[in-house]
Amino acid sequence: MKKLPLYVILTAFFLLPLIIPDVNFQHIMIMLFLFAGLGESWNIITGFAGQTSFGHAAFFGIGAYTSTVLFYKFGISPWVGMILGSIIASVIAFLVSYPCFKLKGHYFAIATLAVAEIIKQLFVSWDYVEGATGISIPVVDNSFWLMQFHNSKIPYILIVYALFCLSLFAAITIEKNKTGYYLKAIRESHEAAEALGINTTRYKLFAMITSAALTSLFGTLYAQYILYIDPFMVFSLEISMKIVLLTVLGGLGNVYGPIIGASILIPLSEYTRNYLGGTGKGIDLMIYGALIILIACFEPQGVIGILAKHKKRGAVYGRSSA
């Protein structure tokens, strides 16, 4: 059983929402691309560098708020806000991560979670950005420049797909070059990497800044797609945990992992919400929690690990039968 080429998966994902005109299905694909892209971004700092972050919702929210505030108060295009939000997220990632990288293991993870909660509370209390009330983004005519499309979800699909591909190929590029090998060396043994002469702080900062910048891009798109944001929505722990869990389920440290995890979690979440309504609230999380427990107990490498073992077993059986 050979691994399905990545370009085949990307082509199929691109064509599906274009072929199937169902609006609900197209919405699910938008969410799938969005969270798969977020997972690829998070994979750079945690899957490659081994620095577990539970606070990526902070960068997602910064991207959402930067573009929204600029558009809401000054009429500036969300595309400009997207770029500026990415820069701001990168700066905050640098300022926060530099001292936090002195912590290791679960201490670093707890620190990132605390930073995300602090940023959320700052936005809740910040009157200039409407505080806890949130911001309803003004509705304008269909416009690519203002990133609003009311007659079809196809433009949103094309934009989120492009962002997903950007995040994916950034992860692939990093993984395949010298930086990726250094990050994996740091993940396996921080002390051994330093002994080999690797500047661990510099490479971890690079991974975190890149991850934060990519994450913020999706925050801008999400805000323009939903047309409303508040701190409890875009800085929520739920977003951070969903990014973490779908990547772990699919396979941490593998570029296929977030794609597989998002393909399981997002349809499960959206379809149970649509068809079961209030009576089914939380069922998707219970099922997903059970999957994570099974993965953690029997295959820490996620679905990718299961497929690899199946492939290896098939190869052994093939040789023995020959």
Sequence and secondary structure as in RCSB ss.txt:
>XXXX:A:sequence
MKKLPLYVILTAFFLLPLIIPDVNFQHIMIMLFLFAGLGESWNIITGFAGQTSFGHAAFFGIGAYTSTVLFYKFG
ISPWVGMILGSIIASVIAFLVSYPCFKLKGHYFAIATLAVAEIIKQLFVSWDYVEGATGISIPVVDNSFWLMQFH
NSKIPYILIVYALFCLSLFAAITIEKNKTGYYLKAIRESHEAAEALGINTTRYKLFAMITSAALTSLFGTLYAQY
ILYIDPFMVFSLEISMKIVLLTVLGGLGNVYGPIIGASILIPLSEYTRNYLGGTGKGIDLMIYGALIILIACFEP
QGVIGILAKHKKRGAVYGRSSA
>XXXX:A:secstr
     HHHHHHHHHHHHHH   HHHHHHHHHHHHHHHHHHHHHIIIIIT    S THHHHHHHHHHHHHHHHHH 
  HHHHHHHHHHHHHHHHHHHHHHHTTS THHHHHHHHHHHHHHHHHHHT GGGTGGG EE    SSBTTTTB S
S SHHHHHHHHHHHHHHHHHHHHHHHSHHHHHHHHHHH HHHHHHTT  HHHHHHHHHHHHHHHHHHHHHHHHHH
HSEE HHHHT HHHHHHHHHHHHHH TTSTHHHHHHHHHHHHHHHHHHHHHGGGGTTHHHHHHHHHHHHHHHH T
THHHHHHHHHHHHHHHHHHHH 
